[in-house]
Amino acid sequence: MARSPNPTVDPALDAAALLRRVGFFGLFVVVPVVAQVARRASIILAPIAVVLLVIASVIDGRQRRLGPLGIRLLGSPAFLAGMLVVLWSALSLAWTPFLGSAAERLANLVAVILLTMMGYLSLPDRMRSANLYLLPLGVTVAALVAVLLGLFGEQLMRGSAEDDGALNRGLTLLALLVWPAVAWLRSRRRDREALAIALAVAAALAISPNLTQIVALVVGALAFAVTSFRPRLGVLLTAGISAGLLAAAPLLPFIARPIGAALFGPLAPGVLSLKSWQKVVTSEPLRLITGHGFETALRGRFAGLVPMNAPTTALFEFWYELGVVGSLAAAFALYASIRRAGRDNPLLVPGAMAAFASAFTIACIGVGLTVIWWLTAIALTILVFVAIERGQFRTSRPKISRLRRIRDGEMG
């Protein structure tokens, strides 16, 4: 008896599937775990993983077309406002006193944007669940590693100067990636597993002495809870508060300083920092329009242009460097992006709002405006959310009783 021929096996497609699996394993597992012990893990490993995804999409032809995507982006107000921020940053090189370092930092920013676009184009329109389940696995393992480092860090790391601050960066990445992991599990109706991962990350952050990630997780949890019960209200609050704080940042020291002085005393470090911010605003009000130029908030501290105790927050740095044009454009881009994230896939909206709130909180507490590892962490979070959004194509299977009725009807 003749056997039916075996289906044709395409080695190229198998190689593409393998490269894609390795790329996702790198993004979802290796980067979060290694980031807990190596300061430059996300900067080095994330681009490698994205390149693997790009190569896989080129081999099997599953990448998105650049033309339709470009037309769609050019019609997006959020994208146009973001590009205005990048363009204004480039124009500010003409009046920044630190041209060399500013040009280098701008090049890093553009490189991260291009890397994100490459990753976005290389993600398939339909993601396999097997690849996406790597995300909660990676977050869980990273949380366990962070717990061990928090408890036995001195014995495990031996006080290595090379990896000093690595755990802080790793926990920051963990505070961001926990929300897409929770969103993915909830979309698969695995609420218990989602709660377990959230508790594991909370334990890892609680053991660390740095409060930045803890505050970010709490704010993200509040945004998640509000959006879960009132989706429209949660989106409006997240978008309005984030964009409003960024747009009205120069007014904050005048409002917060009297309150802080009454609660903690006029000589408290935070109050003195707000006083320095207030002095910067009042001494050069005209520079609020153009800004002082890219990279001046950081470099200016060591050159005597900015007080050493000035805030190290994105709210201050946006206005000091880019002025009203860059800051208001960034505020509009943030508002439009958050509102756009709340339109599709209702199951993912609470996680997206929590990620937005956590990232904005971290930026407000003290991460530099264009620190490369921070930009990479945000880009990675964006790609992860795009991936889980493209994994939502499954529909519910028909019940057996319904199948029987259909079969009986066909037989009748």
C-alpha positions in Angstrom: 0.0 0.0 0.0 1.5 3.4 -1.0 2.0 5.9 1.7 1.0 9.5 1.2 4.1 11.8 0.7 5.3 13.7 3.7 4.6 17.5 3.6 7.5 19.5 2.3 9.7 20.8 5.0 11.3 24.2 4.5 14.5 24.6 6.4 14.4 28.3 6.0 11.1 28.5 7.8 12.4 26.2 10.6 15.5 28.5 10.9 13.3 31.6 11.1 11.1 30.0 13.8 14.2 29.0 15.8 15.7 32.5 15.5 12.4 34.0 16.6 12.1 31.8 19.6 15.7 32.6 20.6 15.0 36.3 20.1 11.9 36.2 22.3 13.8 34.1 24.9 16.4 36.8 24.9 13.9 39.7 25.3 11.6 38.0 27.8 13.9 35.9 29.9 17.6 36.7 29.5 17.4 40.5 29.6 15.2 40.7 32.8 17.3 38.1 34.6 20.8 39.3 33.6 19.7 42.9 34.2 19.6 42.1 37.9 23.4 41.4 38.0 24.9 43.4 35.0 24.4 47.1 34.5 24.7 47.0 30.7 22.6 43.9 30.2 19.6 45.7 28.6 21.9 47.9 26.4 23.8 45.0 25.0 21.4 42.1 25.0 18.2 43.8 23.9 19.6 45.0 20.5 20.9 41.5 19.8 17.5 40.0 20.5 15.8 42.5 18.3 18.3 41.8 15.5 17.5 38.1 15.7 13.8 38.9 15.4 14.5 41.1 12.3 16.5 38.3 10.7 13.7 35.8 11.4 11.1 38.1 9.8 13.3 38.7 6.7 13.7 34.9 6.3 10.0 34.0 6.5 8.7 37.3 5.1 6.4 37.9 8.1 7.6 41.5 8.7 5.2 44.4 8.3 5.4 46.6 5.3 7.1 49.9 5.9 4.9 51.9 3.5 1.5 51.3 5.1 3.1 51.7 8.6 4.6 55.0 7.5 1.3 56.3 6.3 -0.4 55.2 9.5 2.3 56.9 11.7 2.2 60.1 9.7 -1.5 60.3 10.5 -0.9 59.7 14.2 -0.9 62.9 16.4 1.2 61.1 19.1 3.9 60.1 16.6 4.0 63.6 15.0 4.3 65.2 18.5 7.1 62.8 19.4 9.0 63.6 16.2 8.6 67.3 17.0 10.3 66.6 20.4 13.2 64.8 18.6 13.4 67.6 16.0 13.5 70.3 18.6 16.2 68.4 20.5 18.2 68.4 17.4 17.7 72.1 16.8 18.7 72.8 20.4 22.2 71.6 19.6 22.6 75.1 18.1 22.5 76.8 21.5 23.6 74.0 23.9 26.9 74.7 25.6 27.8 71.0 25.5 27.6 70.2 21.8 29.7 67.0 21.8 28.0 65.2 24.6 24.6 66.5 23.5 25.1 65.2 19.9 26.2 61.8 21.3 23.1 61.6 23.6 20.8 62.6 20.7 22.4 59.9 18.6 21.6 57.4 21.3 18.0 58.5 21.4 17.6 58.2 17.7 19.3 54.7 17.8 16.8 53.5 20.4 13.9 54.9 18.4 15.1 53.1 15.3 15.7 49.9 17.3 12.1 50.1 18.6 10.8 50.6 15.0 12.8 47.6 13.8 11.4 45.4 16.5 7.9 46.6 15.9 8.1 45.8 12.2 9.6 42.4 12.8 6.9 41.2 15.2 4.4 38.9 13.5 0.8 39.9 13.2 -0.1 36.8 15.1 2.1 35.9 18.0 2.4 32.3 19.2 1.3 31.8 22.8 4.3 29.6 23.4 6.6 32.6 22.8 4.5 34.9 24.9 4.5 32.6 27.9 8.2 33.2 28.1 7.4 36.7 29.5 5.9 35.6 32.8 8.6 33.0 33.1 11.3 35.6 32.7 9.7 38.0 35.1 9.3 35.3 37.7 12.9 34.1 37.4 14.1 37.7 37.5 12.1 38.4 40.7 13.5 35.3 42.4 17.1 36.4 41.4 16.3 39.9 42.8 15.1 38.4 46.0 18.3 36.3 46.4 20.4 39.4 45.6 18.4 41.5 48.1 18.9 38.9 50.8 22.4 37.7 50.1 23.7 40.4 47.7 27.0 41.0 49.6 27.9 37.4 49.7 26.9 36.7 46.0 28.3 39.9 44.4 31.3 40.4 46.7 30.9 44.1 46.4 31.9 44.2 42.8 32.4 47.8 41.7 31.6 46.9 38.1 28.1 45.8 38.9 27.4 48.5 41.4 23.9 49.8 40.8 23.0 46.8 38.6 20.3 45.6 40.9 18.7 49.1 40.9 18.4 49.1 37.2 17.2 45.5 37.1 14.5 46.3 39.6 13.4 49.3 37.5 13.1 47.0 34.5 11.2 44.5 36.6 8.8 47.2 37.8 7.9 47.9 34.2 7.8 44.3 32.7 5.6 43.0 35.5 2.5 44.8 34.0 2.6 43.3 30.5 3.2 39.9 32.1 0.2 40.4 34.4 -1.9 41.6 31.4 -0.9 38.6 29.3 -1.9 36.1 32.0 -5.2 37.8 32.7 -6.0 37.8 29.0 -5.5 34.0 29.1 -7.8 33.8 32.2 -4.9 32.9 34.5 -5.6 35.3 37.3 -4.0 33.3 40.0 -0.7 33.1 38.1 -0.9 36.9 37.4 -1.4 37.6 41.1 1.5 35.3 42.0 3.9 37.1 39.7 2.8 40.5 41.0 3.4 39.4 44.6 6.8 38.0 43.6 7.8 41.3 42.1 6.5 43.2 45.0 8.6 41.0 47.4 11.7 41.6 45.3 11.1 45.4 45.3 10.3 45.4 49.1 13.6 43.7 49.9 15.6 46.4 48.0 16.3 49.6 50.0 15.6 51.8 47.1 12.1 53.2 47.3 11.8 54.4 43.7 10.6 51.1 42.3 8.3 50.5 45.3 6.6 53.8 44.8 6.3 53.1 41.0 4.8 49.7 41.7 2.3 51.2 44.1 1.3 53.9 41.6 1.0 51.3 38.9 -1.1 49.1 41.0 -3.5 52.0 41.7 -3.8 52.7 38.0 -4.4 49.0 37.4 -7.1 48.8 40.0 -8.9 52.0 38.8 -8.8 51.0 35.2 -10.0 47.4 35.9 -13.2 48.7 37.6 -13.6 51.9 35.5 -11.7 51.6 32.3 -12.6 55.0 30.8 -11.9 56.8 34.1 -8.5 55.0 34.6 -7.4 56.0 31.1 -8.5 59.6 31.6 -6.8 59.9 34.9 -3.5 58.3 33.8 -3.4 60.5 30.6 -4.5 63.7 32.3 -2.3 63.5 35.4 0.9 62.5 33.5 0.5 65.0 30.7 -0.7 67.7 33.1 2.3 67.4 35.4 4.7 67.5 32.5 2.9 70.6 30.9 2.7 72.5 34.2 6.1 71.5 35.6 7.5 75.1 36.1 4.6 75.8 38.5 5.2 72.8 40.7 8.1 74.2 42.8 5.9 77.3 43.7 3.1 75.0 44.8 5.1 72.1 46.4 7.8 74.1 48.2 5.4 75.8 50.8 3.8 72.5 51.4 7.1 70.7 51.8 8.5 73.4 54.1 5.4 73.2 56.4 5.7 69.4 56.6 9.4 68.8 56.7 11.0 72.2 57.4 12.5 74.8 55.1 16.0 73.1 55.3 14.9 69.7 54.2 16.8 68.4 51.1 13.7 68.1 49.0 12.6 71.6 49.9 16.0 73.1 49.1 15.9 71.2 45.7 12.5 72.8 45.0 14.0 76.2 46.0 16.7 75.7 43.4 14.2 74.8 40.8 12.1 77.9 41.7 15.2 80.1 41.3 16.0 78.6 37.9 12.5 79.5 36.7 12.5 83.0 38.0 16.0 84.0 37.1 15.7 83.2 33.3 12.0 83.2 32.4 12.7 83.8 28.7 14.7 80.6 28.5 11.5 78.7 29.4 10.5 79.2 25.7 13.6 77.8 24.0 15.2 75.9 26.8 19.0 75.8 27.5 19.7 73.1 25.0 20.0 69.3 25.0 22.1 67.7 27.8 22.5 71.0 29.8 20.6 69.7 32.9 23.2 67.1 33.6 26.4 68.6 32.4 25.4 72.1 33.7 25.7 70.9 37.3 29.4 70.3 36.9 29.9 73.5 35.0 28.2 75.8 37.5 25.2 76.5 35.2 22.7 74.5 37.3 22.6 74.2 41.1 24.0 70.9 42.3 20.9 70.3 44.3 18.5 70.9 41.4 16.0 68.1 40.9 17.1 65.1 38.8 13.7 64.5 37.4 12.3 64.4 33.9 9.9 67.2 34.8 12.7 69.6 35.5 15.0 68.4 32.7 12.4 68.6 30.0 11.7 72.3 30.7 15.3 73.2 31.4 16.6 71.7 28.2 13.8 71.9 25.7 11.6 74.7 27.0 7.9 75.2 26.2 8.1 73.8 22.7 9.7 70.5 23.6 7.8 70.1 26.9 4.3 70.8 25.5 5.0 68.6 22.5 6.1 65.8 24.8 3.1 66.3 27.1 0.7 66.0 24.1 2.5 63.0 22.8 2.2 61.3 26.2 -1.5 62.2 26.5 -2.3 61.0 23.0 -0.3 57.7 23.4 -2.1 56.9 26.7 -5.5 57.6 25.2 -4.7 55.5 22.1 -3.6 52.6 24.3 -7.0 52.5 25.9 -9.0 52.0 22.7 -8.2 48.4 21.7 -8.1 45.1 23.6 -9.9 46.0 26.8 -8.2 43.1 28.7 -4.8 44.7 28.2 -5.8 48.3 29.1 -5.3 48.0 32.9 -1.8 46.6 32.4 -1.0 49.3 29.9 -2.2 52.1 32.2 -0.2 50.5 35.1 3.0 50.5 32.9 2.5 54.1 31.8 1.9 55.2 35.5 5.0 53.2 36.7 7.3 54.5 34.0 6.1 58.1 34.5 6.6 57.8 38.3 10.1 56.5 37.9 10.9 59.3 35.5 9.5 61.9 37.9 11.4 60.5 41.0 14.8 60.7 39.5 15.8 58.9 36.3 17.6 61.2 33.8 15.8 62.4 30.7 17.8 60.4 28.1 19.8 57.9 30.0 20.5 55.1 27.5 19.6 52.2 29.8 16.3 53.9 30.8 15.4 54.5 27.1 16.2 50.9 26.4 14.0 49.7 29.2 11.1 51.8 27.9 11.6 50.5 24.3 11.7 47.0 25.6 8.4 47.5 27.5 6.8 48.9 24.4 7.8 45.9 22.3 6.5 43.5 24.9 3.1 45.2 24.9 3.0 45.1 21.1 3.8 41.4 21.2 1.1 40.5 23.7 -1.4 42.7 21.8 -0.7 40.6 18.7 -1.3 37.5 20.7 -4.9 38.3 21.3 -6.2 37.0 18.0 -7.6 33.7 19.4 -11.4 33.4 19.6 -13.3 31.2 22.0 -13.9 27.6 20.9 -17.5 26.6 20.3 -19.0 24.3 22.9 -19.5 20.6 22.2 -23.3 20.9 22.4 -23.2 23.5 19.7 -21.0 21.4 17.5 -23.4 18.5 17.9 -26.3 20.7 16.9 -24.5 21.8 13.8 -23.6 18.3 12.9 -27.1 17.0 13.5 -28.5 19.8 11.3 -26.2 18.9 8.5 -27.1 15.2 8.7 -30.8 16.0 8.8 
